Amino acid sequence: MRINPGTRAFFALAAALTAAVAQAAGDPFAGTTWQLLSIRSMDDAQGTTKVATPGRFTLSFGSDGRAAFVLDCNRGSGDYQVAPASDGNSGTISFGPIAATRALCPPPHLDERIARDMAYVRGYLQKDGKLYLTLMADGGIYEWAPVHTAGTEQDKDRVVKPVRFAKGKSEAVIRDRIAGRQYVDYQLRASAGQRMTVKLEGSNGANYFNLLPPGRLDEAMAIGEFSDNRFEGLLPDDGLYTIRVFLLRSAGRRNETSDFTLAVGIAGAPLKAVPAKVDALIPGTPFHARTTTQCAPLYTEARECEAYVVRRGFDGTGTVELRWQSEGGQEMRRRILFVKGEPKAADVPQAMTFVRNERGWRVSFGGEEHFEIPEPLLFGG
């Protein structure tokens, strides 16, 4: 087995910190939820497995010593015990047997691997806002990121504020302060085809933002942590956009603060929907048409999606919304803005590519999710 020196150093650090554990009162994880980013192996032949859709694999720590897992199309739970070290960022942690449902999820079957590996977790390290769970005998490292969502125990820390532009202006600079576990949702309405810019500068290096599309408070379309706290791009749909400003969990737990400046701008004219008197709407909806189409979303057995369109012209301009059910019964969505027959923007952070074919378009995200968009849906007819 060939061991990467950088990985060996990380394991050495985690082992040293874990060896220095001093039993301490309190559970640093109770009430928190984490999503899986990657699984590192000590074996170079295996390398690092990156998780394309972290929200499909989550770990929630309860205040009763129980942990709940979302494992792709399955769910699991089990006991856990944690003993923090004196440094406050590391310690020992172990999980009891994970009782999980047994639905057959699609490859690469990460659900089975995670449920199995949790029995071998022995230590943890919190660094740069992330949680690293280390397996015994140099078995691997699980890298997790915090989930900042409304509707959970964290919701009490949520503050909602509107973004207001001065008369005649399309830009605003907001100066504010954030402390501890608090997060602020700055909201503004914008339309498909407009271009949004967001820039965050904070006094604390753990201060970041996520951009959330209309109607979704649990899936980001831009992640400031991975884009130098900047975003500039076309918007795929009409509605209320949310810029969520927060401190990484490690900084929040230490009750750190950040004085920040948030610059938000909207430019360009909206791509207005075709009026109902010109192109009839599906009753009770903003959509001009719907169909069923082939798709291959990640981590689900769904191979057909419902596809809807808001036509913004008859030249191939419009917003296509795709819907499907996850294995857990949750409705999932993707929105794609087409401009003159070409996909230009979407409400996900993964890179978008497309191929034109005789039936329409095959649109892909991150090279792993694929959606067939029929040409008549967009053009009519």
N, C-alpha and C positions, 0 to 999 in steps of 0.2 A: 504494500500500500504506500503510495507516494503522498506525503503530507506537505501542504503548502506552508511555507515559513510564516506568512502573515496570519494564517488560521491558527498555527501552533502558538503564536504569540498571544492571540486573543484568548485561546483556551488557558494559557498560562496565567493571564491576568484574571480570568474568571475563577480559576482554581485557587489562586492566591487570596482573592477577596472572599471566596466561600470558606476557605480554611480559617479565616479570621472572624467567623461568625460569633457574635455574642447574642445570646437569647434576649430578645427585646419584646416588650408588650406591644400589642397592636398589629393590625394587618394592613400593610400599605396598599393592597390591591382591592380590598372590599369595595364593591360598587363600581368597578371600572370594567371597561370592555376594550378588547384589543383585536386587531385584524392581522392576519398572517401575511408577511411580505416575502419571506424566503426561508429556505432550509439549506443550511451549509453542511457539507460533508467534509470530514478530514481527509477523505480520499480524493486526490485530484482527478481520478478517473470518473468520479461521480460529480464533483464540482458543487455548484450552487444551483438549487432549483428555485427559480423565481415564480411567485404566484401572480398570475395575470389579473385575477379579480380578487383582491384581498378580502372584500366584504363577504365572499362565499365561505370563508374560514375564519371564524371568530371564537374568542375565548372570553367569557364573562365570569368575573369573580363575584360571588354573592357574599353577603355579610354573615351567612350562616355556615361558612366553611365548605360550601359547595361550589363547584365550577360547572358552567354550562357551555357546551360547544356547539357551534354550527359547523358541520363537516360536509360542505357541498350540499348534496341532496339528503344528508342524514343529520340527525341531532344526537347529542350525547351529554352525559353528566357524570360527575363523580366528586368524591371528597378531595380536598387539598389541604396541605399544611405548609405554612411559611414561617421562617425564622429570620428576620432581618439582621444584617450585620450592623456594627456600630457606625459604619460610614453612611448608612441610610440609603445606599444605592445598590446594595448587593445582599446576598444571603442564600440560604438553602430553601428549596421548595420541592415538594413531592406531591404526586397525584395518586389517588387510589384507582382501582379498576374503573375504566370508562365504560358505562353502560350506554351503548349506541344503537340506533335503529340500523337496519340491515338492507336498505334499498340499494340496488345496483347502480352506482353512479358511473358516469362515463370515464374513460381513461383521462389522466394517468392514475386514478384511484388514490388521490392524496388523502381522502377521508380515512382509508384503511391504515395508511402509513402514520398519520397523526395520532389516531386512536391507539395504535400500537406503541408509538414512541413516547407518549406521555407517561407511561409506566416507568420510563428510564430517566426522566427529568430529575436532576438533583440540585441544580443551582440556578440562580438568576443574577442578571446584571442589568441595571438601568443606565443607559448612556445616550446622551443627545436626544432625550425624549422617547427613546425606543426601549423595548423590553427584549432581552436575550435570555432564552431558556437553554441551559446547557445539559446535555445528556451525559450519563455516566460513561466512564471508560473512553473518553474522547469520541463519543458516538455521533456528535453533531451539535449544531446550534440552530435554534428556532428564533427567527427575528420577527418581532411583532411591533405594530404601530398603534397608537391610541385611536379609538373611534370617538369622534366628537359629534354626537347626534342629539336631536331633540327627542323628547318622549322617554327618556331614561332617567336614572337617578341624577345624571349630570344636568338635567333640564333646569333644575332650580338655579343653576349658575348662568343660564342663558339671558342675555339682554338683547332686545330688538330695537334698532334705531333706523329711521329713514335716512336715505341719502337725498339731500336737497340741493338743487342748483340755483344759484342766484338768477334773477330775471335776465334773460338774454344770454346766459352762460350754459355751457354743456360740460363743464368740469367743476369738480369740487375738491377741496383739500380739507380733510378732517383731522384734527389733532385731538387725541384722546389718550386715556390711560387704562391699562388692564392690569388686574391683580389676581394672583392665585389661580383657582380653577375656573374663574369667570371667562366666558367667551361672548363676543358681541356679534350679532347678525345685522349687518348693514344691508338694507334692502332698497331696491329701486326697480322701476318698471322700464323695460326696454323691448325692442321689437326685432324680429328676424331681419337680417341684412345690415343691421347697425353694427358698428365696431366699438367694442368696449376695451378700455385700458384700465388696469389696476396696478398700483405700485405701493408697496408697504415698506416703511423704514421704521424700525423699532430700536429702542435703547437696549433691549435684551435680545441676545442672539437666538433665543428660543421662541421668538414671536413670529408667527406665520399666519397666512390666510388660505382658505379654500374658497373657490367660486362654485356655487351650487345653482343648477338650472331650475327653471320654474317647476313648482310642484314636487321637488325632491329635496329633502333635508338630510339624506343619508348617503348620497352619491355625488362626488365632486366632478365637475367638468374641467377644473384646473386646480392644481395643487402647488401652492406657493413654495413649499419646502423643496420641491424638485425643479423650480423654475426661477430661483433667485428672487423670490417674492415679487414677481412681475407676471402680468398677463396682458396680451394684446391679441384680439381675434374677433372674427365675425360671430354674431349670435345666431343660433339656429332656429329660435322660436320666439313667440311673443309671450310676455308674462313678467312675473316678479322674480328677479335674480337676487341671490343672497351672497354677500361677501362675508364669510365667517372669519373673524380675527380671534386668535387664541394663543395661549402659551403651551408649549409642549408639556406633557404631564409631569415630568420630573421637576420642571421649574414651577408649575402650578402647585405641586405638593409641598414645595418649600416656601410657598406663598410669596414668590418673587413678583416683581412688577415690571411693566414696560411702558414707557412713554413713546407713543408711536404717531407717525403721520401716514395717513391713508389718502392717496390721490386716486380719484375715480373720474373717468371721462367717457362720454358717449358721443360718437360721431357718425355721420352718414344718415341718409334718409331711410325710413323703414320700407321694407318690401311688403306692401299691404296685401291682405287677402283679397281674392276676387269676390265681389259682392254676390250675395245669394241670388239676386235677381238675374245675374249673368250666368252663374254656375251654382246650381241648387246644392244645398247642404243636406247632410244626413240629419234628420230631425233631432233637435236637442243637442247637437254637437257643432263644433267649428269646422268639421271636416267635409270636404267635397266628395270624397269617395273612400271606399275601403275594399280590401281584398285579402286573400290568404296567400302567403308566399313562402318559399323555402328559406330556411335560415339555419344557422349553426352557432348559437350562442355558447359561450364557455360554460362548462360544469352543469349541464342540464341535458336531458334526453330530448328536449323539444327540437323538432326539426321543421316545424311550421310556425309562422308568426302571423299575427294579424297586422296588416299594414294599412295605415290611414294617411291621407294627404290634405294639407291646406294649400290649395293652388294659389300662387301669387302671380299668375300669368299663364298664358298658354304656350309659352316658349320653353317649357321645361324648368320653370322656376317655382319652387314650392318647398314646404317643410313636410317631410315624410316621418311619421311616427310608427315605430315597430313595437309590438307588445307580445309578451309570452309569459307563461307561468313557470316559475322556478319549481324545483322538485318539492320545496317546502310550501308551495301554494302562493308565494308572493308574486304580484304582478311586476314584471320587469319591463323597462322601456329604453329605447334608443331614439333620438331625434336627429335627423340629417337634413341640412339645408342644401338644396340644389339651386344653382343659378345657371340658367340657360343650358340645362341638361348636364351639368357637371356638379358632383358633390363638393361643397366648399367648406362646410363646418358641421360639427356634431357636438353633442352634450356629454362627451366622455374625454378623458385626458389622453387616451391611447392614440397613437398616430393612425390616421385614416388613409387608406388607399382604395382604388377602385379599378375595375376593368369593364369596359363597354362590350356588350355582346349583342347578339341578334334579338334577345328577349328584353334587354334593358341594361341593368348594371349589377355587378357583383361588388358590394362594398364591404371592406374588411377593416377591422380595428386591431392594431397590434399584430397583424398577420395571423390572428388566431380565431377571431370571431368573424362570421361571414353572413351577409344578408343579401338576398336576391331582390332587386327592386324592379318590378315590371314597368316597362315604358308607358303603357296605357294609363297606369295609376297616376303618373305625373303629368302627362300631356292631355289626358282625357280621351274619350272615344271608346 
